Amino acid sequence: MTEIETRACSAMKQAFCRLRYFAKQPLNEQGREHLYLVADAAHNIPEALAGNAFHRETLERDVLALEALLAEPLSIGYCDSH
């Protein structure tokens, strides 16, 4: 496995962990937007790893975008205070 493929797998695992955590929280608009951005950054990575040539060309860009989002701390500011 190449370095970018290893990073892609790690970022996908972290993305799913973040989605699972926030799925149980009452999210505000900022939280919903963050989850959308994480899912959007991650959605082509599995196809690229499976060999889809179109998505393979953008794998590094997608991984970098996902890693940047995951570098943001889990923010309590994403949750409604009800």
DSSP file (Angstrom, degrees, kcal/mol; ACC not computed):
  #  RESIDUE AA STRUCTURE BP1 BP2  ACC     N-H-->O    O-->H-N    N-H-->O    O-->H-N    TCO  KAPPA ALPHA  PHI   PSI    X-CA   Y-CA   Z-CA
    1    1 A M              0   0    0      0, 0.0     2,-0.0     0, 0.0     0, 0.0   0.000 360.0 360.0 360.0 136.1    0.0    0.0    0.0
    2    2 A T     >  -     0   0    0      1,-0.1     4,-2.3     4,-0.0     5,-0.2  -0.254 360.0-105.2 -76.1 168.5    1.3    3.4   -0.9
    3    3 A E  H  > S+     0   0    0      1,-0.2     4,-2.5     2,-0.2     5,-0.2   0.915 121.5  49.6 -60.9 -43.2    1.7    6.3    1.6
    4    4 A I  H  > S+     0   0    0      1,-0.2     4,-2.3     2,-0.2    -1,-0.2   0.870 110.1  51.1 -66.9 -35.1   -1.4    8.1    0.2
    5    5 A E  H  > S+     0   0    0      2,-0.2     4,-2.3     1,-0.2    -1,-0.2   0.901 110.6  48.9 -66.9 -40.0   -3.4    4.9    0.4
    6    6 A T  H  X S+     0   0    0     -4,-2.3     4,-2.2     2,-0.2    -2,-0.2   0.921 112.8  47.3 -64.1 -44.2   -2.4    4.4    4.0
    7    7 A R  H  X S+     0   0    0     -4,-2.5     4,-2.7     1,-0.2    -2,-0.2   0.877 110.1  54.0 -64.1 -37.3   -3.3    8.0    4.8
    8    8 A A  H  X S+     0   0    0     -4,-2.3     4,-2.5     2,-0.2    -2,-0.2   0.926 109.1  47.6 -63.0 -45.2   -6.6    7.6    3.0
    9    9 A C  H  X S+     0   0    0     -4,-2.3     4,-2.1     2,-0.2    -2,-0.2   0.915 113.4  48.0 -62.5 -43.3   -7.5    4.5    5.1
   10   10 A S  H  X S+     0   0    0     -4,-2.2     4,-2.3     1,-0.2    -2,-0.2   0.918 112.4  48.5 -63.7 -44.1   -6.6    6.3    8.3
   11   11 A A  H  X S+     0   0    0     -4,-2.7     4,-2.5     1,-0.2    -2,-0.2   0.888 109.9  52.4 -65.4 -39.0   -8.6    9.4    7.4
   12   12 A M  H  X S+     0   0    0     -4,-2.5     4,-2.4     2,-0.2    -1,-0.2   0.920 109.3  49.3 -62.9 -43.0  -11.6    7.4    6.4
   13   13 A K  H  X S+     0   0    0     -4,-2.1     4,-2.1     1,-0.2    -2,-0.2   0.929 113.0  47.0 -61.8 -44.2  -11.6    5.6    9.8
   14   14 A Q  H  X S+     0   0    0     -4,-2.3     4,-2.3     1,-0.2    -1,-0.2   0.879 110.3  53.6 -64.1 -37.9  -11.3    8.9   11.6
   15   15 A A  H  X S+     0   0    0     -4,-2.5     4,-2.6     2,-0.2    -2,-0.2   0.923 109.1  47.7 -63.4 -44.4  -14.1   10.3    9.5
   16   16 A F  H  X S+     0   0    0     -4,-2.4     4,-2.6     1,-0.2    -1,-0.2   0.881 110.2  52.6 -65.4 -37.3  -16.4    7.5   10.4
   17   17 A C  H  X S+     0   0    0     -4,-2.1     4,-2.3     2,-0.2    -1,-0.2   0.916 110.9  47.6 -62.0 -42.2  -15.6    7.8   14.1
   18   18 A R  H  X S+     0   0    0     -4,-2.3     4,-2.6     2,-0.2     5,-0.2   0.918 111.9  49.5 -65.4 -43.2  -16.4   11.5   13.9
   19   19 A L  H  X S+     0   0    0     -4,-2.6     4,-1.7     1,-0.2    -2,-0.2   0.909 111.1  49.9 -62.5 -41.6  -19.7   10.8   12.1
   20   20 A R  H  X S+     0   0    0     -4,-2.6     4,-0.5     2,-0.2    -1,-0.2   0.910 111.6  48.9 -62.7 -42.4  -20.6    8.2   14.7
   21   21 A Y  H >< S+     0   0    0     -4,-2.3     3,-1.2     1,-0.2    -2,-0.2   0.957 115.4  42.1 -62.2 -51.3  -19.8   10.6   17.6
   22   22 A F  H >< S+     0   0    0     -4,-2.6     3,-1.8     1,-0.3    -1,-0.2   0.715  98.7  74.5 -73.1 -19.2  -21.9   13.5   16.1
   23   23 A A  H 3< S+     0   0    0     -4,-1.7    -1,-0.3     1,-0.3    -2,-0.2   0.753  98.6  47.9 -62.8 -22.0  -24.7   11.2   15.1
   24   24 A K  T << S+     0   0    0     -3,-1.2    -1,-0.3    -4,-0.5    -2,-0.2   0.287 100.3  85.7-101.0   9.6  -25.7   11.0   18.7
   25   25 A Q  S <  S-     0   0    0     -3,-1.8     2,-1.1    53,-0.0    -3,-0.0  -0.842  83.9-116.7-111.9 146.7  -25.5   14.8   19.3
   26   26 A P        -     0   0    0      0, 0.0    54,-3.9     0, 0.0     2,-0.2  -0.713  46.0-153.9 -78.3 102.5  -28.2   17.5   18.8
   27   27 A L  B     -A   79   0A   0     -2,-1.1    52,-0.3    52,-0.3     2,-0.1  -0.502  11.1-148.4 -86.8 145.1  -26.3   19.4   16.1
   28   28 A N     >  -     0   0    0     50,-2.9     4,-2.4    -2,-0.2     5,-0.2  -0.328  45.6 -84.2 -90.8-175.3  -26.7   23.1   15.2
   29   29 A E  H  > S+     0   0    0      1,-0.2     4,-2.5     2,-0.2     5,-0.2   0.886 130.2  52.9 -61.2 -40.1  -26.2   24.5   11.7
   30   30 A Q  H  > S+     0   0    0      1,-0.2     4,-2.2     2,-0.2    -1,-0.2   0.899 110.3  48.3 -62.9 -40.8  -22.4   24.7   12.1
   31   31 A G  H  > S+     0   0    0     47,-0.5     4,-2.3    46,-0.2    -2,-0.2   0.907 111.2  49.2 -65.9 -43.0  -22.3   21.1   13.2
   32   32 A R  H  X S+     0   0    0     -4,-2.4     4,-2.3     1,-0.2    -2,-0.2   0.902 111.1  50.6 -63.2 -40.2  -24.4   19.9   10.3
   33   33 A E  H  X S+     0   0    0     -4,-2.5     4,-2.5     2,-0.2    -2,-0.2   0.906 109.1  51.5 -63.6 -41.6  -22.2   21.8    7.9
   34   34 A H  H  X S+     0   0    0     -4,-2.2     4,-2.3     1,-0.2    -2,-0.2   0.935 110.6  47.8 -61.1 -46.3  -19.0   20.3    9.4
   35   35 A L  H  X S+     0   0    0     -4,-2.3     4,-2.7     1,-0.2     5,-0.2   0.893 110.5  52.3 -63.0 -38.9  -20.5   16.8    9.0
   36   36 A Y  H  X S+     0   0    0     -4,-2.3     4,-3.0     1,-0.2    -1,-0.2   0.933 109.8  48.9 -60.7 -45.2  -21.5   17.5    5.4
   37   37 A L  H  X S+     0   0    0     -4,-2.5     4,-2.4     2,-0.2    -2,-0.2   0.889 111.5  49.4 -63.6 -39.5  -17.9   18.7    4.6
   38   38 A V  H  X S+     0   0    0     -4,-2.3     4,-1.7     2,-0.2    -1,-0.2   0.948 114.6  44.3 -63.1 -48.6  -16.4   15.6    6.2
   39   39 A A  H  X S+     0   0    0     -4,-2.7     4,-1.7     1,-0.2    -2,-0.2   0.902 113.6  50.9 -63.7 -40.5  -18.7   13.3    4.2
   40   40 A D  H  < S+     0   0    0     -4,-3.0     4,-0.4     1,-0.2    -1,-0.2   0.907 111.2  47.7 -63.9 -42.2  -18.2   15.3    1.0
   41   41 A A  H  < S+     0   0    0     -4,-2.4     3,-0.3     1,-0.2    25,-0.3   0.830 118.8  41.5 -66.4 -30.9  -14.4   15.1    1.4
   42   42 A A  H >< S+     0   0    0     -4,-1.7     3,-1.2    -5,-0.2    -2,-0.2   0.677  88.5  88.2 -90.9 -19.2  -14.5   11.4    2.1
   43   43 A H  T 3< S+     0   0    0     -4,-1.7     4,-0.3     1,-0.3    -1,-0.2   0.721  92.0  41.3 -66.2 -24.2  -17.1   10.1   -0.4
   44   44 A N  T 3> S+     0   0    0     -4,-0.4     4,-2.1    -3,-0.3    -1,-0.3   0.600  92.7  85.6 -93.9 -11.5  -14.8    9.5   -3.4
   45   45 A I  H <> S+     0   0    0     -3,-1.2     4,-2.5     1,-0.2     5,-0.2   0.906  85.7  52.4 -60.9 -45.1  -11.9    7.9   -1.5
   46   46 A P  H  > S+     0   0    0      0, 0.0     4,-1.5     0, 0.0    -1,-0.2   0.909 110.5  48.8 -59.3 -39.6  -13.3    4.3   -1.4
   47   47 A E  H  4>S+     0   0    0     -4,-0.3     5,-2.5     2,-0.2     4,-0.4   0.897 111.0  50.3 -66.0 -38.6  -13.8    4.3   -5.2
   48   48 A A  H ><5S+     0   0    0     -4,-2.1     3,-1.3     1,-0.2    -1,-0.2   0.917 110.5  49.1 -63.9 -42.3  -10.3    5.7   -5.7
   49   49 A L  H 3<5S+     0   0    0     -4,-2.5    -1,-0.2     1,-0.3    -2,-0.2   0.787 106.6  57.4 -67.9 -26.3   -8.8    3.0   -3.4
   50   50 A A  T 3<5S-     0   0    0     -4,-1.5    -1,-0.3    -5,-0.2    -2,-0.2   0.505 128.2 -96.4 -82.6  -4.0  -10.8    0.4   -5.3
   51   51 A G  T < 5 +     0   0    0     -3,-1.3     2,-0.5    -4,-0.4    -3,-0.2   0.482  65.4 157.8 107.8   2.8   -9.1    1.4   -8.6
   52   52 A N     >< -     0   0    0     -5,-2.5     4,-2.2     1,-0.2    -1,-0.3  -0.490  32.0-152.3 -63.2 114.2  -11.6    3.9  -10.2
   53   53 A A  H  > S+     0   0    0     -2,-0.5     4,-1.4     1,-0.2    -1,-0.2   0.851  89.2  55.4 -62.4 -37.9   -9.2    5.9  -12.4
   54   54 A F  H  4 S+     0   0    0      1,-0.2     4,-0.4     2,-0.2     3,-0.3   0.944 116.0  36.7 -61.0 -48.1  -11.3    9.0  -12.4
   55   55 A H  H >4 S+     0   0    0      1,-0.2     3,-0.8     2,-0.2     4,-0.3   0.759 106.9  68.1 -76.6 -24.8  -11.3    9.3   -8.6
   56   56 A R  H >< S+     0   0    0     -4,-2.2     3,-1.1     1,-0.2     4,-0.4   0.864  93.4  59.5 -61.3 -36.2   -7.7    8.0   -8.4
   57   57 A E  T 3< S+     0   0    0     -4,-1.4    -1,-0.2    -3,-0.3     4,-0.2   0.781 112.2  38.5 -63.9 -27.2   -6.5   11.2  -10.0
   58   58 A T  T <> S+     0   0    0     -3,-0.8     4,-2.7    -4,-0.4    -1,-0.3   0.273  83.9 107.4-107.1  10.1   -8.0   13.3   -7.1
   59   59 A L  H <> S+     0   0    0     -3,-1.1     4,-2.7    -4,-0.3     5,-0.2   0.923  80.2  47.2 -57.2 -49.0   -7.1   10.9   -4.3
   60   60 A E  H  > S+     0   0    0     -4,-0.4     4,-2.6     1,-0.2    -1,-0.2   0.920 113.3  48.6 -62.4 -42.9   -4.4   13.1   -2.8
   61   61 A R  H  > S+     0   0    0     -4,-0.2     4,-2.3     1,-0.2    -1,-0.2   0.925 113.3  47.5 -60.7 -44.6   -6.5   16.2   -3.0
   62   62 A D  H  X S+     0   0    0     -4,-2.7     4,-2.3     2,-0.2    -2,-0.2   0.899 112.5  48.8 -65.0 -40.7   -9.4   14.4   -1.3
   63   63 A V  H  X S+     0   0    0     -4,-2.7     4,-3.0    -5,-0.2     5,-0.2   0.921 110.9  50.2 -65.5 -44.0   -7.2   13.0    1.4
   64   64 A L  H  X S+     0   0    0     -4,-2.6     4,-2.1    -5,-0.2    -2,-0.2   0.907 111.4  48.9 -60.8 -41.8   -5.6   16.4    2.1
   65   65 A A  H  X S+     0   0    0     -4,-2.3     4,-1.9     2,-0.2    -1,-0.2   0.915 113.6  46.3 -63.9 -43.0   -9.1   18.0    2.4
   66   66 A L  H  X S+     0   0    0     -4,-2.3     4,-2.5   -25,-0.3    -2,-0.2   0.919 111.0  51.5 -66.8 -43.6  -10.3   15.3    4.7
   67   67 A E  H  X S+     0   0    0     -4,-3.0     4,-1.3     1,-0.2    -1,-0.2   0.889 108.3  52.7 -60.1 -39.0   -7.2   15.4    6.9
   68   68 A A  H  X S+     0   0    0     -4,-2.1     4,-0.5    -5,-0.2    -1,-0.2   0.912 110.8  46.6 -64.3 -42.2   -7.6   19.2    7.2
   69   69 A L  H >< S+     0   0    0     -4,-1.9     3,-1.0     1,-0.2    -2,-0.2   0.899 111.9  50.9 -65.4 -39.8  -11.2   18.8    8.4
   70   70 A L  H 3< S+     0   0    0     -4,-2.5    -1,-0.2     1,-0.3    -2,-0.2   0.707  98.3  66.8 -72.9 -18.8  -10.3   16.1   10.8
   71   71 A A  H 3< S+     0   0    0     -4,-1.3    -1,-0.3    -3,-0.2    -2,-0.2   0.711  81.4  94.0 -72.9 -19.6   -7.5   18.3   12.2
   72   72 A E  S << S-     0   0    0     -3,-1.0     3,-0.1    -4,-0.5     2,-0.0  -0.553  88.4-112.3 -70.1 135.7  -10.2   20.6   13.6
   73   73 A P        -     0   0    0      0, 0.0     2,-0.5     0, 0.0    -1,-0.1  -0.332  34.2 -94.3 -67.6 151.3  -11.0   19.6   17.2
   74   74 A L        -     0   0    0     -4,-0.1     2,-0.5     1,-0.1     3,-0.0  -0.546  52.3-147.9 -62.1 119.7  -14.4   18.1   18.0
   75   75 A S    >   -     0   0    0     -2,-0.5     3,-1.8     1,-0.1     4,-0.2  -0.826  25.7-156.1-105.6 126.5  -16.2   21.3   18.9
   76   76 A I  G >  S+     0   0    0     -2,-0.5     3,-1.8     1,-0.3    -1,-0.1   0.724  94.7  76.3 -64.7 -19.8  -19.0   21.4   21.5
   77   77 A G  G 3  S+     0   0    0      1,-0.3    -1,-0.3   -47,-0.1   -46,-0.2   0.605  82.3  66.7 -65.4 -11.2  -20.0   24.6   19.6
   78   78 A Y  G <  S+     0   0    0     -3,-1.8   -50,-2.9   -48,-0.1   -47,-0.5   0.578  91.2  79.9 -82.2 -10.1  -21.4   22.2   16.9
   79   79 A C  B <  S-A   27   0A   0     -3,-1.8   -52,-0.3   -52,-0.3     2,-0.1  -0.759  83.8-116.0-105.8 144.0  -24.1   21.0   19.3
   80   80 A D        -     0   0    0    -54,-3.9    -2,-0.1    -2,-0.3   -52,-0.1  -0.409  20.9-135.4 -66.8 150.0  -27.3   22.7   20.3
   81   81 A S              0   0    0      1,-0.2    -1,-0.1    -2,-0.1   -54,-0.1  -0.090 360.0 360.0-101.8  35.4  -27.5   23.7   23.9
   82   82 A H              0   0    0    -56,-0.1    -1,-0.2     0, 0.0    -2,-0.0   0.489 360.0 360.0 -71.5 360.0  -31.0   22.4   24.6
